Amino acid sequence: MAIIALGVYYFAGVNDLTVKGFKLQEAKKTANFLSEENKGIELRVTALESINNLSERAKSLKLVAAGNIDYLTVKSEVVAKK
């Protein structure tokens, strides 16, 4: 009777390890897929943020480039008083 009980326990353990192995394999596949998808998205973001793309978009929106910029200089730390 003990041998049968140990056999059933052994097969249950092997079955559990097999199921966990399949789940781990599926999780690794999902992680690899998501990693590749993330790399593709990062490349697309980089392309969209490029200077050439941004300047073309600015021209299509009829934006004007900033020319000479004048900065205000304040002599004291206080700008406004109540």
NURORO-905917 format. One record per residue (C-alpha): x, y, z; residue in one letter. Coordinates in nm, 4 decimals, always signed. Example, Ala and Ser with C-alpha at 12.3 -4.5 7.8 and 13.67 -1.06 7.14 Angstrom:
2
- +1.2300:-0.4500:+0.7800:A
- +1.3670:-0.1060:+0.7140:S
***
This chain:
82
- +0.0000:+0.0000:+0.0000:M
- +0.2874:+0.2373:+0.0845:A
- +0.4531:+0.1717:-0.2509:I
- +0.1304:+0.2621:-0.4337:I
- +0.0931:+0.5795:-0.2247:A
- +0.4534:+0.6794:-0.2944:L
- +0.4039:+0.6062:-0.6667:G
- +0.0945:+0.8257:-0.6813:V
- +0.2784:+1.0996:-0.4889:Y
- +0.5757:+1.0713:-0.7267:Y
- +0.3591:+1.0955:-1.0388:F
- +0.1689:+1.3909:-0.8920:A
- +0.4986:+1.5675:-0.8275:G
- +0.6286:+1.4947:-1.1770:V
- +0.2999:+1.6157:-1.3246:N
- +0.3204:+1.9379:-1.1204:D
- +0.6783:+2.0019:-1.2348:L
- +0.5800:+1.9392:-1.5975:T
- +0.2913:+2.1848:-1.5770:V
- +0.5145:+2.4476:-1.4144:K
- +0.7748:+2.3903:-1.6858:G
- +0.5172:+2.4554:-1.9582:F
- +0.3983:+2.7690:-1.7789:K
- +0.7576:+2.8906:-1.7450:L
- +0.8225:+2.8253:-2.1135:Q
- +0.5085:+3.0195:-2.2090:E
- +0.6081:+3.3072:-1.9794:A
- +0.9544:+3.3212:-2.1412:K
- +0.7967:+3.3315:-2.4882:K
- +0.5684:+3.6141:-2.3794:T
- +0.8612:+3.8040:-2.2250:A
- +1.0671:+3.7675:-2.5439:N
- +0.7738:+3.8812:-2.7593:F
- +0.7135:+4.1847:-2.5391:L
- +1.0843:+4.2673:-2.5378:S
- +1.0962:+4.2641:-2.9184:E
- +0.7779:+4.4710:-2.9365:E
- +0.9264:+4.7208:-2.6889:N
- +1.2420:+4.7528:-2.9019:K
- +1.0270:+4.8234:-3.2076:G
- +0.8298:+5.0888:-3.0232:I
- +1.1508:+5.2510:-2.8954:E
- +1.2849:+5.2659:-3.2517:L
- +0.9614:+5.4262:-3.3695:R
- +0.9745:+5.6827:-3.0882:V
- +1.3347:+5.7628:-3.1742:T
- +1.2424:+5.8111:-3.5386:A
- +0.9491:+6.0360:-3.4487:L
- +1.1682:+6.2447:-3.2172:E
- +1.4428:+6.2985:-3.4745:S
- +1.5359:+6.6542:-3.5705:I
- +1.4399:+6.6008:-3.9351:N
- +1.0962:+6.4664:-3.8461:N
- +1.0324:+6.7425:-3.5910:L
- +1.1383:+7.0173:-3.8316:S
- +0.9122:+6.8753:-4.1035:E
- +0.6212:+6.8618:-3.8610:R
- +0.6922:+7.2185:-3.7488:A
- +0.6855:+7.3344:-4.1115:K
- +0.3594:+7.1502:-4.1761:S
- +0.2057:+7.3218:-3.8722:L
- +0.3357:+7.6568:-4.0033:K
- +0.5404:+7.7218:-3.6907:L
- +0.8066:+7.9895:-3.7036:V
- +1.1554:+7.9339:-3.5653:A
- +1.2545:+8.1509:-3.2714:A
- +1.5019:+8.4216:-3.3644:G
- +1.7005:+8.6343:-3.1247:N
- +1.5943:+8.5769:-2.7659:I
- +1.6249:+8.8613:-2.5158:D
- +1.6366:+8.7704:-2.1482:Y
- +1.5308:+8.9943:-1.8636:L
- +1.7849:+9.0596:-1.5931:T
- +1.6603:+9.1418:-1.2472:V
- +1.8917:+9.3345:-1.0171:K
- +1.7452:+9.2181:-0.6876:S
- +1.6109:+8.8893:-0.5620:E
- +1.2575:+9.0267:-0.5154:V
- +1.0462:+9.0565:-0.8276:V
- +0.7160:+9.1594:-0.6714:A
- +0.6081:+9.2830:-0.3305:K
- +0.2722:+9.2558:-0.1678:K
***
